[in-house]
Amino acid sequence: MTSRRSGRRNRSPEQRRSARLALAQAIILVAGLLYMLSGILLLAQPEWFFDNIGNFPPFNRHYMGDLGSFLLPLGGGLLIASQNPSRHRLLISVGVFGSFFHAFNHWYDVLNGELAATAWFVDTLPLLVFGLLFLWAFWQVRGR
């Protein structure tokens, strides 16, 4: 354990900055992949998506397709942005804000009784943690 800590101390500020940037890029890449995959599934397999991921009745293929139509290009943009995040901060910020709005929408549904209280742990909390990770990644690429 001590050797790991001393290894961290021996890293230069530039090495630590590079490591944080690499992690930020990975988070942005994963976000892009998740949004792209969700968009593809919403467009190509809306019934499967409804049955297995987003079971919020009633099923409406049109609205699911609309959501997929926005998530697919957002995911693609984030994949591109992950290659050089400092050049695409505005696009990344759209993904960050969208992630938080998504989490707060689930939170709202728990608070008003539309979702069971257990949904806080199953849906809302993971979405909020993802939003915070995404926000951290956005913060790491500021001004680089």
C-alpha positions, -999 to 999 in steps of 0.1 A, spaced: 0 0 0 28 24 8 45 18 -25 14 28 -44 11 60 -24 47 68 -29 43 61 -66 16 88 -67 38 113 -49 66 107 -75 43 116 -104 48 151 -118 18 175 -119 18 170 -157 16 132 -153 -13 135 -129 -31 160 -152 -26 135 -181 -40 106 -161 -71 127 -152 -76 137 -188 -73 101 -199 -100 91 -173 -122 120 -184 -118 109 -220 -128 74 -210 -159 86 -192 -170 107 -222 -164 78 -245 -185 55 -223 -213 82 -221 -212 84 -259 -214 46 -263 -243 44 -238 -263 72 -255 -256 58 -289 -266 23 -279 -298 36 -262 -306 56 -294 -302 26 -316 -323 4 -294 -350 30 -291 -352 34 -329 -346 -2 -339 -361 -22 -310 -385 1 -291 -406 -28 -278 -376 -46 -264 -363 -14 -249 -397 -8 -233 -399 -43 -219 -363 -45 -206 -350 -11 -198 -376 17 -198 -409 2 -188 -429 34 -182 -464 26 -195 -481 32 -217 -459 21 -246 -457 47 -273 -434 38 -302 -435 73 -316 -421 89 -284 -395 62 -280 -384 69 -316 -383 106 -309 -360 100 -279 -338 77 -299 -336 103 -327 -320 127 -302 -299 102 -282 -282 87 -312 -266 119 -326 -257 130 -290 -239 97 -284 -221 100 -318 -211 136 -309 -198 125 -276 -177 97 -292 -161 123 -315 -157 147 -285 -139 120 -265 -110 121 -289 -102 158 -282 -125 169 -253 -111 204 -249 -123 213 -284 -158 200 -277 -167 214 -243 -201 228 -254 -212 195 -267 -200 177 -236 -219 202 -214 -251 193 -233 -245 157 -224 -238 166 -188 -269 187 -184 -290 161 -202 -277 134 -178 -287 155 -147 -321 164 -161 -326 127 -167 -317 118 -131 -339 146 -117 -368 134 -138 -365 100 -122 -362 117 -88 -393 137 -94 -412 106 -103 -401 89 -70 -411 120 -50 -446 123 -66 -453 86 -63 -451 77 -100 -422 53 -92 -417 32 -61 -393 45 -35 -369 16 -44 -365 32 -78 -344 58 -61 -317 32 -56 -322 12 -88 -327 41 -113 -322 76 -98 -290 71 -78 -270 54 -106 -282 82 -130 -271 108 -105 -237 91 -100 -232 89 -138 -241 126 -140 -215 135 -114 -188 114 -131 -197 131 -164 -195 165 -147 -161 156 -133 -149 146 -167 -162 179 -182 -144 198 -154 -112 181 -162 -111 192 -198 -117 229 -191 -92 252 -207 -69 225 -220 
